[in-house]
């Protein structure tokens, strides 16, 4: 195998992060890193992501990219912390601009917040190719859960963010701003077209009772057993199921703090005159 995939699970948020390394050059990419967050105290920490950093250093890897599959609503990204430690650029899909514009209005961020993606080092479009030693990272636009969702194809592995979950969990919600069930359906069909042997790595797992958290499946396994999008499920059936299911879901527990940080590439809001950063809570809005 010409690349190595190391996995890191954040239990409080059910989130998977990945460290992908080219075996020859020892260049690596980090995908969807998670910052610890104590919601009661609004306190951040790095114990989880420091395990990933330790793996980087133990293997003498040179991190070339810090990649986000989208602006997450269920955890705070550790991208800014990792960039400060490693110097690697942070990249995300160009659809982040739409996400920023939407949430700039929700949080009334004003003119001081640039909703143009400039907080990130690289904005990615479908078909982009990023160098990773002797490998290339191919960018696939896979919107539907959010408008900025992208997947990263590296060798025989594709990192799909929230486009799909494990087969017994199904698919992600589509009722966030910019989400669309029909769009997600077509994004999943695009992933399925990569071939049955393609390995799929998810960003989250919320396992049924009795199963440990998992991160890897395959196109074949998803097509055969995904409870929402197995082979033969029609576009119309999926839209009906997804729309009905989404109507029953509450807001993710960390959506308000996480979005404010994640649209800033992992930086907190600018500190106020007392040197403290504050997160906003819009009342009765969401």
Residue frames relative to the residue before (quaternion, step in Angstrom):
aa qw qx qy qz dx dy dz
X 1.0000 0.0000 0.0000 0.0000 0.00 0.00 0.00
X 0.3378 -0.7799 0.4935 0.1846 3.60 -0.84 0.92
X 0.7668 0.2238 -0.1899 0.5708 3.57 1.24 0.18
X 0.2982 -0.7377 0.5876 0.1470 3.51 -1.29 0.59
X 0.1458 -0.7753 0.6103 0.0718 3.57 -1.00 0.87
X 0.0724 -0.7761 0.6263 0.0154 3.56 -0.70 1.13
X 0.2188 -0.8091 0.5404 0.0735 3.56 -0.90 0.97
X 0.0850 -0.7841 0.6148 0.0093 3.55 -1.12 0.79
X 0.1574 -0.8164 0.5538 0.0460 3.58 -0.68 1.12
X 0.2071 -0.7499 0.6192 0.1063 3.54 -0.99 0.97
X 0.3395 -0.8018 0.4565 0.1829 3.56 -0.16 1.31
X 0.6655 0.5222 -0.3512 0.4013 3.67 0.75 -0.83
X 0.7865 0.2929 -0.1643 0.5183 3.61 1.03 -0.66
X 0.4292 -0.7152 0.4567 0.3093 3.59 1.24 -0.05
X 0.4694 0.7134 -0.3955 0.3381 3.58 1.20 0.54
X 0.2318 -0.7469 0.6086 0.1342 3.54 -1.14 0.79
X 0.0995 -0.7445 0.6577 0.0581 3.53 -1.12 0.85
X 0.2161 -0.7990 0.5556 0.0790 3.55 -1.16 0.63
X 0.1428 -0.7203 0.6728 0.0901 3.47 -1.30 0.68
X 0.0461 -0.8119 0.5806 -0.0409 3.56 -0.46 1.27
X 0.0531 -0.8333 0.5493 -0.0322 3.57 -0.61 1.15
X 0.4070 -0.6568 0.5797 0.2588 3.55 -1.13 0.73
X 0.4661 -0.7322 0.4245 0.2576 3.57 -0.59 1.16
X 0.7130 0.4644 -0.2683 0.4516 3.60 0.99 -0.74
X 0.7830 0.3497 -0.1873 0.4791 3.57 0.66 -1.07
X 0.3090 -0.7628 0.4856 0.2948 3.59 1.27 -0.56
X 0.3938 0.6561 -0.5276 0.3689 3.56 1.11 0.60
X 0.1137 -0.8182 0.5636 0.0018 3.55 -1.07 0.77
X 0.2061 -0.7264 0.6381 0.1506 3.50 -1.39 0.34
X 0.2364 -0.7328 0.6222 0.1418 3.53 -1.17 0.72
X 0.1209 -0.8088 0.5752 0.0212 3.56 -0.83 1.02
X 0.8782 -0.0345 -0.0217 0.4765 3.55 -0.91 1.09
X 0.1024 0.8151 -0.5622 0.0952 3.63 0.62 1.05
X 0.3025 -0.7772 0.5393 0.1168 3.57 -1.12 0.81
X 0.2638 -0.7345 0.6088 0.1423 3.53 -1.03 0.93
X 0.4761 -0.6393 0.5138 0.3172 3.59 -0.98 0.80
X 0.0401 0.7992 -0.5987 0.0346 3.58 -1.05 0.74
X 0.1947 -0.7490 0.6284 0.0786 3.54 -0.83 1.13
X 0.3129 -0.8030 0.4748 0.1786 3.58 -0.16 1.29
X 0.6315 0.5557 -0.3464 0.4152 3.59 0.99 -0.74
X 0.7761 0.3165 -0.1573 0.5222 3.56 1.01 -0.83
X 0.3202 -0.7456 0.5046 0.2948 3.59 1.30 -0.22
X 0.4400 0.6880 -0.4483 0.3634 3.55 1.00 0.89
X 0.2629 -0.7650 0.5701 0.1436 3.55 -0.90 0.96
X 0.0462 -0.7831 0.6194 0.0291 3.54 -1.32 0.37
X 0.3505 -0.7629 0.5182 0.1632 3.56 -1.26 0.35
X 0.3086 0.7824 -0.5056 0.1926 3.61 1.18 0.22
X 0.6784 0.5015 -0.3011 0.4446 3.59 0.90 -0.85
X 0.7236 0.4283 -0.2543 0.4777 3.56 0.75 -1.02
X 0.5685 0.5851 -0.3939 0.4235 3.60 1.14 -0.39
X 0.5696 0.5573 -0.3898 0.4616 3.61 1.16 -0.42
X 0.6387 0.5062 -0.3193 0.4835 3.56 1.05 -0.74
X 0.6409 0.5198 -0.3208 0.4649 3.58 0.96 -0.85
X 0.6263 0.5388 -0.3375 0.4511 3.57 0.99 -0.79
X 0.6456 0.5142 -0.3184 0.4662 3.58 1.00 -0.80
X 0.6048 0.5500 -0.3463 0.4602 3.59 1.04 -0.74
X 0.7286 0.4462 -0.2448 0.4583 3.55 0.81 -1.02
X 0.6370 0.5297 -0.3340 0.4495 3.59 0.98 -0.75
X 0.7371 0.3901 -0.2194 0.5063 3.59 1.07 -0.71
X 0.3809 -0.7508 0.4626 0.2777 3.57 1.31 0.07
X 0.2733 0.7793 -0.5073 0.2463 3.54 0.91 1.03
X 0.2784 -0.7097 0.6199 0.1860 3.52 -1.25 0.58
X 0.2436 -0.7961 0.5382 0.1313 3.59 -0.37 1.21
X 0.2176 -0.8126 0.5357 0.0736 3.54 -0.61 1.22
X 0.8114 0.1016 -0.0078 0.5755 3.57 1.12 -0.68
X 0.1365 -0.7004 0.6902 0.1200 3.50 -1.30 0.62
X 0.0798 -0.8532 0.5142 -0.0373 3.55 -0.33 1.31
X 0.1705 -0.7521 0.6296 0.0944 3.54 -1.07 0.87
X 0.3769 -0.7128 0.5378 0.2464 3.58 -0.95 0.83
X 0.7572 -0.1778 0.0971 0.6210 3.60 1.24 -0.43
X 0.5849 -0.5312 0.4506 0.4155 3.57 -1.31 0.01
X 0.2951 -0.8213 0.4672 0.1421 3.55 -0.12 1.33
X 0.2934 -0.7549 0.5648 0.1580 3.54 -1.18 0.68
X 0.7216 0.4460 -0.2376 0.4733 3.59 1.24 -0.03
X 0.7835 0.0889 -0.1360 0.5998 3.58 1.23 0.16
X 0.4769 -0.6332 0.5232 0.3128 3.54 -1.28 0.40
X 0.4168 -0.7122 0.5035 0.2560 3.57 -0.92 0.85
X 0.3304 -0.7247 0.5730 0.1931 3.54 -1.20 0.68
X 0.2857 0.8059 -0.4879 0.1756 3.60 1.24 0.29
X 0.6749 0.4941 -0.3157 0.4480 3.61 0.84 -0.88
X 0.6306 0.5260 -0.3300 0.4655 3.58 1.01 -0.78
X 0.6818 0.4787 -0.2921 0.4697 3.59 0.88 -0.89
X 0.6204 0.5325 -0.3511 0.4564 3.58 1.00 -0.71
X 0.6507 0.5094 -0.3172 0.4653 3.58 0.98 -0.80
X 0.6918 0.4745 -0.2750 0.4697 3.59 1.04 -0.74
X 0.8213 0.2992 -0.0921 0.4770 3.57 0.93 -0.96
X 0.4025 -0.7405 0.4569 0.2845 3.59 1.18 -0.43
X 0.4856 0.6799 -0.4317 0.3399 3.60 1.24 0.11
X 0.5083 -0.6489 0.4686 0.3177 3.60 -1.09 0.64
X 0.3469 -0.7152 0.5764 0.1895 3.54 -1.24 0.64
X 0.0504 -0.8149 0.5770 -0.0204 3.58 -0.77 1.06
X 0.0168 0.7661 -0.6409 0.0452 3.53 -1.24 0.68
X 0.6459 -0.5265 0.3791 0.4023 3.58 -1.24 0.30
X 0.5931 -0.6108 0.3967 0.3432 3.56 -1.08 0.73
X 0.5381 0.6305 -0.3925 0.3986 3.59 1.24 -0.33
X 0.4433 0.6891 -0.4585 0.3442 3.60 1.25 -0.12
X 0.5730 0.5975 -0.3892 0.4039 3.59 1.10 -0.56
X 0.6540 0.4994 -0.3072 0.4781 3.58 0.98 -0.85
X 0.6367 0.5182 -0.3219 0.4717 3.58 0.99 -0.82
X 0.6561 0.5104 -0.3102 0.4613 3.58 0.92 -0.88
X 0.6550 0.5174 -0.3170 0.4504 3.58 0.91 -0.87
X 0.6502 0.5221 -0.3106 0.4564 3.56 0.99 -0.86
X 0.7641 0.3824 -0.2169 0.4721 3.57 0.74 -1.01
X 0.5214 0.5889 -0.4271 0.4460 3.58 1.21 -0.21
X 0.6502 0.4851 -0.3142 0.4932 3.58 1.09 -0.68
X 0.6563 0.5247 -0.3210 0.4370 3.58 0.90 -0.92
X 0.7673 0.3362 -0.1788 0.5160 3.59 0.95 -0.88
X 0.3652 -0.7632 0.4693 0.2528 3.59 1.31 0.13
X 0.1223 0.8638 -0.4789 0.0979 3.54 0.92 0.99
X 0.3926 -0.7594 0.4570 0.2454 3.59 1.18 -0.33
X 0.7420 -0.4459 0.2913 0.4072 3.52 -1.35 0.06
X 0.5768 0.6039 -0.3911 0.3868 3.61 1.15 -0.38
X 0.6712 0.4342 -0.3022 0.5192 3.59 1.23 -0.29
X 0.2604 -0.7712 0.5660 0.1310 3.57 -0.69 1.12
X 0.1592 -0.8048 0.5678 0.0676 3.59 -0.43 1.22
X 0.4490 0.6998 -0.4243 0.3586 3.56 0.86 1.05
X 0.5777 -0.6182 0.3625 0.3907 3.58 1.27 0.20
X 0.4532 0.7342 -0.4282 0.2689 3.58 1.26 -0.07
X 0.5279 0.6219 -0.4148 0.4032 3.60 1.23 -0.16
X 0.6841 0.4386 -0.2595 0.5219 3.57 1.27 -0.44
X 0.5183 -0.6626 0.4518 0.2971 3.57 -1.15 0.60
X 0.8005 0.0628 -0.0132 0.5958 3.59 1.13 -0.59
X 0.1656 -0.7504 0.6329 0.0945 3.55 -0.95 0.96
X 0.2474 -0.8219 0.5085 0.0684 3.52 -0.70 1.17
X 0.1528 -0.7596 0.6256 0.0907 3.53 -1.15 0.73
X 0.6934 -0.4786 0.3455 0.4133 3.51 -1.29 0.43
X 0.7932 0.2918 -0.2319 0.4816 3.56 -0.88 0.98
X 0.4483 0.6720 -0.4719 0.3531 3.60 1.21 -0.08
X 0.1589 -0.7597 0.6239 0.0911 3.53 -1.22 0.62
X 0.1395 -0.7940 0.5900 0.0440 3.56 -0.75 1.11
X 0.4206 -0.7154 0.4889 0.2689 3.62 -0.82 0.89
X 0.0242 0.7635 -0.6447 0.0281 3.54 -1.10 0.79
X 0.7677 -0.2799 0.1413 0.5589 3.54 0.28 1.26
X 0.8058 -0.1838 0.1772 0.5343 3.56 -0.67 -1.13
X 0.6324 0.5116 -0.3182 0.4870 3.56 1.32 0.02
X 0.2366 -0.7182 0.6197 0.2102 3.50 -1.38 -0.02
X 0.2902 -0.7159 0.6087 0.1810 3.54 -1.14 0.72
X 0.1682 -0.7930 0.5810 0.0734 3.57 -0.58 1.16
X 0.2917 -0.7686 0.5520 0.1398 3.54 -0.84 1.04
X 0.0790 -0.7793 0.6216 0.0092 3.55 -0.85 1.08
X 0.3319 -0.7162 0.5752 0.2147 3.58 -0.75 1.00
X 0.0554 0.7989 -0.5933 0.0819 3.59 -0.70 1.12
X 0.0627 0.8342 -0.5439 0.0654 3.60 0.62 1.07
X 0.3702 0.7063 -0.5611 0.2220 3.52 -1.37 0.16
X 0.6695 0.3950 -0.2536 0.5757 3.56 0.94 -0.91
X 0.7463 -0.0803 0.0627 0.6578 3.54 1.05 -0.92
X 0.6115 -0.5764 0.3972 0.3689 3.55 -1.25 0.31
X 0.7171 0.4459 -0.2585 0.4691 3.60 1.15 -0.45
X 0.4104 0.7495 -0.4564 0.2480 3.62 1.24 0.04
X 0.0268 0.7630 -0.6452 0.0301 3.53 -1.01 0.94
X 0.2569 -0.7192 0.6188 0.1838 3.53 -1.33 0.38
X 0.2881 -0.7605 0.5631 0.1468 3.57 -1.18 0.61
X 0.1739 -0.7901 0.5851 0.0560 3.56 -0.65 1.19
X 0.0631 0.7824 -0.6102 0.1076 3.55 -0.64 1.20
X 0.8222 -0.0865 0.0245 0.5620 3.58 -0.36 1.19
X 0.7857 -0.2669 0.2235 0.5114 3.57 -0.75 -1.09
X 0.6434 0.5051 -0.3069 0.4865 3.58 1.26 0.37
X 0.0573 -0.7712 0.6323 0.0458 3.55 -1.10 0.73
X 0.2649 -0.7657 0.5775 0.1005 3.52 -0.90 1.10
X 0.1714 -0.8872 0.4280 0.0158 3.50 -0.07 1.44
X 0.4296 -0.6992 0.4820 0.3071 3.62 1.17 0.05
X 0.7470 -0.3399 0.2793 0.4984 3.56 -0.83 -1.04
X 0.3217 0.7586 -0.5130 0.2404 3.59 1.15 0.37
X 0.7718 0.0111 0.0016 0.6358 3.55 1.12 -0.77
X 0.2670 -0.6922 0.6354 0.2140 3.50 -1.36 0.39
X 0.7102 -0.3592 0.3187 0.5147 3.59 -1.23 -0.28
X 0.6722 -0.5516 0.2958 0.3955 3.61 -1.03 0.67
X 0.7174 0.4404 -0.2744 0.4647 3.61 0.97 -0.72
X 0.6426 0.4682 -0.3307 0.5084 3.59 1.31 0.13
X 0.4560 -0.7461 0.3891 0.2898 3.58 1.13 -0.59
X 0.7004 -0.4251 0.3714 0.4369 3.54 -0.79 -1.11
X 0.5591 -0.6129 0.4493 0.3314 3.54 -1.28 0.36
X 0.6294 -0.5378 0.4175 0.3745 3.52 -1.29 0.43
X 0.2488 -0.7836 0.5584 0.1107 3.55 -1.21 0.57
X 0.5427 0.6590 -0.3766 0.3596 3.60 1.23 0.30
X 0.4305 0.6531 -0.4968 0.3758 3.58 1.19 0.35
X 0.6493 -0.4868 0.3752 0.4480 3.64 -1.17 0.31
X 0.7987 0.2377 -0.2042 0.5138 3.57 -0.76 1.05
X 0.5558 0.6022 -0.3974 0.4130 3.58 1.25 -0.11
X 0.0327 0.7941 -0.6049 0.0493 3.56 -1.18 0.55
X 0.4468 -0.7297 0.4503 0.2552 3.58 -0.65 1.13
X 0.6467 0.5132 -0.3347 0.4543 3.60 0.92 -0.80
X 0.6442 0.5176 -0.3180 0.4647 3.57 1.00 -0.82
X 0.6437 0.5101 -0.3268 0.4676 3.60 0.97 -0.81
X 0.6116 0.5568 -0.3491 0.4405 3.59 0.96 -0.82
X 0.7025 0.4552 -0.2750 0.4729 3.59 0.83 -0.93
X 0.6087 0.5419 -0.3567 0.4567 3.61 1.08 -0.62
X 0.6551 0.5025 -0.3126 0.4697 3.58 0.99 -0.83
X 0.6294 0.5205 -0.3470 0.4609 3.60 0.97 -0.74
X 0.6151 0.5394 -0.3460 0.4593 3.57 1.08 -0.65
X 0.6458 0.4982 -0.3174 0.4837 3.57 1.01 -0.77
X 0.6437 0.5267 -0.3268 0.4487 3.59 0.93 -0.82
X 0.6370 0.5507 -0.3241 0.4311 3.57 1.10 -0.68
X 0.5267 0.6357 -0.4125 0.3852 3.61 1.24 -0.15
X 0.6088 -0.5793 0.3419 0.4205 3.60 1.23 -0.23
X 0.6350 -0.6029 0.3425 0.3406 3.55 -1.05 0.84
X 0.7033 0.4890 -0.2784 0.4345 3.60 1.01 -0.73
X 0.4729 0.6753 -0.4497 0.3436 3.59 1.21 -0.18
X 0.3414 -0.7319 0.5565 0.1949 3.55 -0.92 0.96
X 0.1776 -0.7835 0.5908 0.0742 3.57 -0.97 0.92
X 0.1043 -0.7887 0.6052 0.0300 3.57 -0.83 1.03
X 0.2651 -0.8006 0.5267 0.1064 3.55 -0.65 1.20
X 0.5041 -0.6564 0.4771 0.2957 3.55 -1.27 0.43
X 0.7935 0.1387 -0.0676 0.5887 3.58 1.18 -0.52
X 0.0151 -0.7521 0.6543 0.0773 3.49 -1.32 0.37
X 0.0723 -0.7594 0.6465 0.0078 3.52 -0.94 1.01
X 0.1167 -0.8775 0.4584 0.0787 3.58 0.54 1.20
X 0.5407 -0.5811 0.4921 0.3574 3.55 -1.17 0.57
X 0.6785 -0.4887 0.3561 0.4171 3.55 -1.24 0.45
X 0.7936 0.3129 -0.2400 0.4634 3.54 -0.93 0.95
X 0.7016 0.3926 -0.2741 0.5278 3.58 1.24 -0.12
X 0.4121 -0.6883 0.5375 0.2598 3.56 -1.01 0.82
X 0.6286 -0.5435 0.3957 0.3911 3.56 -1.21 0.51
X 0.0786 -0.7830 0.6170 0.0090 3.55 -1.03 0.89
X 0.2513 -0.7941 0.5380 0.1295 3.55 -1.20 0.47
X 0.7693 0.3657 -0.1741 0.4942 3.60 1.12 -0.54
X 0.0653 0.7365 -0.6728 0.0250 3.51 -1.10 0.84
X 0.3912 -0.6840 0.5415 0.2931 3.57 -1.16 -0.53
X 0.6509 -0.4758 0.3923 0.4427 3.54 -1.26 0.23
X 0.6413 0.5326 -0.3323 0.4412 3.59 0.92 -0.86
X 0.6791 0.4905 -0.2961 0.4588 3.59 0.88 -0.91
X 0.6574 0.5034 -0.3139 0.4646 3.57 1.00 -0.78
X 0.6684 0.4995 -0.3118 0.4543 3.56 0.89 -0.88
X 0.7015 0.4709 -0.2707 0.4614 3.57 1.03 -0.76
X 0.8712 0.1855 -0.0207 0.4542 3.57 0.87 -0.90
X 0.4288 0.6932 -0.5015 0.2901 3.63 1.13 0.01
X 0.4486 -0.7418 0.4319 0.2490 3.57 -0.61 1.15
X 0.7293 0.3803 -0.2388 0.5161 3.61 1.20 -0.34
X 0.8321 0.1867 -0.0255 0.5216 3.56 0.97 -0.83
X 0.2082 0.7643 -0.5787 0.1940 3.58 0.89 0.84
X 0.6723 -0.4918 0.3652 0.4156 3.53 -1.28 0.40
X 0.7429 0.3758 -0.2952 0.4688 3.57 -0.91 0.95
X 0.5533 0.5741 -0.4074 0.4453 3.61 1.24 -0.26
X 0.3528 -0.7625 0.5066 0.1934 3.58 -0.70 1.07
X 0.6584 -0.4870 0.3964 0.4150 3.54 -1.29 0.35
X 0.6807 0.5052 -0.2954 0.4406 3.58 0.84 -0.96
X 0.6555 0.5046 -0.3105 0.4683 3.58 0.99 -0.82
X 0.6570 0.5050 -0.3204 0.4590 3.57 0.95 -0.82
X 0.6415 0.5192 -0.3332 0.4559 3.61 0.90 -0.86
X 0.6594 0.5090 -0.3118 0.4571 3.59 0.91 -0.89
X 0.6679 0.4952 -0.3014 0.4668 3.59 0.90 -0.92
X 0.7007 0.4880 -0.2792 0.4393 3.55 0.78 -1.06
X 0.6501 0.5190 -0.3174 0.4554 3.59 0.97 -0.83
X 0.6710 0.4888 -0.2968 0.4720 3.57 0.93 -0.89
X 0.6726 0.4966 -0.3037 0.4569 3.58 0.92 -0.88
X 0.6612 0.5228 -0.3192 0.4332 3.58 0.88 -0.90
X 0.6152 0.5706 -0.3431 0.4222 3.58 1.09 -0.67
X 0.6835 0.4772 -0.2817 0.4752 3.60 1.21 -0.38
X 0.6181 0.5990 -0.3284 0.3889 3.60 1.23 -0.34
X 0.3600 -0.7004 0.5726 0.2278 3.54 -1.09 0.76
X 0.6616 -0.4850 0.3762 0.4307 3.56 -1.29 0.07
X 0.5605 -0.5826 0.4541 0.3745 3.61 -1.06 0.64
X 0.6263 -0.6029 0.3552 0.3437 3.56 -1.02 0.87
X 0.7976 0.2923 -0.1364 0.5097 3.59 0.97 -0.82
X 0.3022 0.7941 -0.5006 0.1656 3.62 1.15 0.27
X 0.6869 0.5035 -0.3175 0.4168 3.62 0.83 -0.85
X 0.7101 0.3980 -0.2992 0.4978 3.66 0.76 -0.77
X 0.6760 0.5321 -0.3292 0.3893 3.60 0.84 -0.90
X 0.6631 0.5098 -0.3295 0.4379 3.60 0.84 -0.85
X 0.6450 0.5383 -0.3330 0.4281 3.59 0.94 -0.80
X 0.6848 0.4432 -0.2649 0.5142 3.57 1.14 -0.67
X 0.7117 0.5037 -0.2754 0.4050 3.57 0.83 -0.97
X 0.6387 0.4918 -0.3477 0.4788 3.61 1.09 -0.50
X 0.6648 0.4457 -0.2928 0.5232 3.57 1.33 -0.12
X 0.5310 -0.6591 0.3844 0.3686 3.61 1.23 0.46
X 0.7508 -0.4084 0.2041 0.4773 3.57 1.12 0.69
X 0.5636 0.5736 -0.4040 0.4360 3.56 1.24 0.02
X 0.4628 -0.6488 0.5110 0.3222 3.60 -1.07 0.61
X 0.6522 -0.4641 0.3832 0.4609 3.61 -1.20 0.14
X 0.6276 -0.5507 0.3732 0.4046 3.60 -1.10 0.58
X 0.5150 -0.6462 0.4555 0.3312 3.61 -0.97 0.76
X 0.4327 -0.6802 0.5300 0.2632 3.54 -1.17 0.64
X 0.7970 -0.3621 0.1956 0.4420 3.57 -1.30 0.02
X 0.6830 0.4657 -0.2890 0.4829 3.59 1.18 -0.44
X 0.5819 -0.6219 0.3527 0.3875 3.56 1.30 0.16
X 0.6099 0.5529 -0.3371 0.4568 3.60 1.29 0.06
X 0.3248 -0.7117 0.5873 0.2076 3.58 -1.08 0.79
X 0.1454 -0.7949 0.5865 0.0554 3.55 -1.06 0.82
X 0.2730 -0.7253 0.6096 0.1666 3.54 -1.18 0.72
X 0.3710 -0.7420 0.5209 0.2011 3.57 -0.98 0.88
X 0.1513 -0.7497 0.6360 0.1029 3.55 -1.26 0.56
X 0.1995 -0.7932 0.5627 0.1204 3.61 -0.19 1.21
X 0.3051 -0.7938 0.5059 0.1446 3.57 -0.60 1.16
X 0.8635 0.0394 -0.0660 0.4985 3.55 -0.97 0.98
X 0.4847 0.6731 -0.4334 0.3524 3.58 1.07 0.64
X 0.7517 0.3474 -0.2075 0.5208 3.58 0.87 -0.90
